[in-house]
Amino acid sequence: MAEAKALKVAFDGSDKMFFENHPERQAHIRLPFKDEADGEFFSLGEHNRTQRRILIWRIPRDSPYYHPEQQPILKIPFLAFEDENIPDEDDVLLPVIATIMQEQAQAKGV
C-alpha cells in the first residue's frame, strides 16, 4: 500500500474535533498542515510532497499503546503511492495502522 515510518504521539485540535464529531470512528486520514511533520517525512526518503498524508488513530483505552497521562491520539506520517486514493474509512485505515504498529514493534524487538 504505502510506506510509513516515524510514529509520534500528538494532539491537534482539529483531530480532536474530528473524533468528537464522529464518535464511532477510530481512525482518520488527512493531508498534513503546512509544515507538519516535515522532519518525519524527510526521514522517509525522496518523495513528492503530494504523497504526504497523516494517519490519525484514536487509541482505545484497552490498547497497550494507551497512556492516560498522554493525549489518546497517535499521528503517523504516511506516504501514499502516486495518485493513490485512500478512503477515509476505519475498515481501510485500521489494518494499515495495525501493520505499521506491528512493524515498529518488531523493529524495536518487542
N, C-alpha and C positions, 0 to 999 in steps of 0.2 A: 504494500500500500504506500507507505512513505517512511521517512526516516525521522527519528526523534532522538534527542539526547538530553541535555541538562534539565533536571527536574527542579522546580523551585516552588516552595510554598509562598503564596502571595495572597493578598487581599485587595480587591479592587471594588469600588462602589458599584460600578456598572455590572460586574459579575454577580455581586450580592443581589442587586436589583433583579437580574435575570432570574435567579433562583427563587426570589420572593414572588415574582410574577408567574413562575412556572414551578410550583412546589412538587409536582410529580416528576420533574426532571432531575437527573443526577450528573449529566454531562452537557457541555455546550462547546461549540467551536466558533471562533470568530477571527477576524483579521486583527493583527496587532495594532495597538495605538502607535502614534508617530515613531518614537524611538524605543518602544517597549521591547525588552529582551534582546536588544541588539547584540550584546556580548554572547548570549547563549546561541543566537542564530549564527554569529560569526564562527562559533566552535563547531557548527555542523558542516563547515566546508563551503566551497563555492556554490552559489545558487542564485537564482533570480529572486529578487525581493517579492515578486508576485506569488511565489510559492509559500510564503510565510503564513502560518496560522498559529493560533493559540488554542490549545485544548484546555478546557476548564472542567475540573472534576470536583463535585461536592462530595467530600469524603464522608462516607457513612460512619456513624458512631461505633459500629461493630467492626470496623476495619482496623488492621494493625497499624495503618498509616495515620489514624485519627489521634490527635493530641489535644485535649481540652484546653490547654493554655495557648494554643495557636488557632488562627482562623481556619475553619474547615474547608478551605478552597485551595486546590492544587492547580497551579498554572504550568502547562507543559508546552514549550516551544516545539513546533512541529512543521516539517516541510511536506507539502503536498507535491505530487508529481505535476509536471507541466499540464495545464488545462484540466486537472483533476477536480471534479466537483464532489465534495464530501458532504453528504446530507447531515444536517444538524438534528440528529435523532439518537436517542440513547442506545437503541439496538445496534447502531452502526458504531458509535463512539466508544461505548463501554468496552467492547472487545479490543479495540485499538489501545485504549488506556491500560487494560489488563496486560496486554502483550508488552507494552513499554515498561510497566512496573515489574513484570517478571524478568525482562532482560536486564533492567537496572539491578534487581536483587541478585541475579546470577553474576553479574559483573562485579558486584561487591562481596560475593561469596556467601550470600545469605541463603 
